[in-house]
Amino acid sequence: MKRIIFPNENGGICILVPTLEYLKNHTVEELAVKDVPVGRPYKIVDASEIPSDRTFRNAWEYAE
């Protein structure tokens, strides 16, 4: 499963999780174009790259 990550306006990270229902008719790339704010950089990553421990989630960073 893939996730879309992008930096938000407050310096944090947003993570978009596509639903299986959406993926029946669309791609992850289409979701990124639709939902990531215009001009904002983003990455499509494997779900395994997102830390499962949310203790320090405010310290997560986005690097291009």
Rosetta blueprint (number, residue, H / E / L):
1 M L
2 K E
3 R E
4 I E
5 I E
6 F E
7 P E
8 N L
9 E L
10 N L
11 G L
12 G L
13 I E
14 C E
15 I E
16 L E
17 V L
18 P L
19 T L
20 L H
21 E H
22 Y H
23 L H
24 K L
25 N L
26 H L
27 T L
28 V H
29 E H
30 E H
31 L H
32 A H
33 V H
34 K H
35 D H
36 V L
37 P L
38 V L
39 G L
40 R L
41 P L
42 Y L
43 K E
44 I E
45 V E
46 D E
47 A H
48 S H
49 E H
50 I L
51 P L
52 S L
53 D L
54 R L
55 T L
56 F L
57 R H
58 N H
59 A H
60 W L
61 E L
62 Y L
63 A L
64 E L
